[in-house]
């Protein structure tokens, strides 16, 4: 019988990691990459490994395949999956392999918003209060899990998107954290119910459940992180007083994870560590990741906030709420727009938008956004981000806040939210030099 060959589809960060991992296990790998402009195709070189790159997809090819390893960005309707169904070929993913093979305790973190910040908070707690453990943050944060599969890890904190969760099949792991669910990625998942079901799978497949939802849906060991109490003196401390309310919720979720770990995997008591002084000390020099309600300076008397990671409507509304908590008597000018990803903006309660003075809107779906936001505040349509900043600065006054919080994907104009946020930073920086 002819030896079966693994097939990797997609050569983004995850796909390259899959190829590197499989190269130590197989003599031959089939690679499918639909983007002919992917420069990685020319750079893949593995000694003693035969690579069959972009062969014709047909029955003869799929008859050779043992397992299809797919990246999370591959469309569900790709022709490769219909062949997989016909030939009964197993489909796997990098996170599926990692969960099955790595011996660490695994904490999977998902939610529409706040995943990366929360993963980093959880790691900070573990590094501070359980320093003898080797703890890594992996996954959607930008660290492919398979790059660490052979490392000696005690605790793996894995950020997972809905795209990654839907690839997990019949898998169990230690702890699942669900931060929130709001409408997002409807262009991929078709409707909100599908998206919610995928997000809740992080609880369905985990032994210990932590969630924003007070209902124990899967009759597991369960806790609602919103029941965690943060002492008033902690919230009012210099470390946390400027944190937006949604980040304080993420802090509660991180504490709930630590509490659960203490209770179920150690002989220690969480109460011995849960004090204002110890919690504040743990975060005294904590730096949240960029592009998430990030203060980037006061230019010409106006405050600028970069919240480019707000790629859905709920994230934008949370940012408006957070800005309103700190603005005092001054005004907020919102810059938003991009690709709505089929979010149903008509179904969203937009009353929070009343708290901003003016919305400056650009990007692919600016006309749709204008139609609904214009009911709550003044709006202006502009051509691009630079024009949006210029207009916002023109109509604002000293002490006001100009905030980029797009409510949209950046892919209509940028590589990703980071490129969009970095351009915003550069535009603001250039203003300081004028």
Protein Blocks (a to p, Z undefined) as FASTA:
>chain_A
ZZdddddehjafklmmmmmmmmmmpcbdcdddfblklmklmmgccehiacdehiacdfkl
mmmpmbdcddfklcfklfklmmmmmnopacddfklmmmmmpccdcdddedfehklmmmmm
mmmmmmmmmmmbccddehjnopafklmmmpccfbdcddddfklmmmpghiadfbdcdfbd
cdehklmnopaklmmmmmmmmmmmpmbdcdfbfbdfkopacddfklpccdfklmmpmklm
mpcfklmmmmmmmmmmmmmmmmmmccbdfklmmcfklmmmmmmmgccdehiapafbjeeh
iacddfkklmbfklmmmmmmmmmmmnomaccdddeedjeklpafklpcfklmmmpmbdcd
edjklmmmmmmmmmmmccdddfblmlmmmmmmmmmcehiacdddehpafklmpmblmlmm
mmmmmmmmmmmmZZ
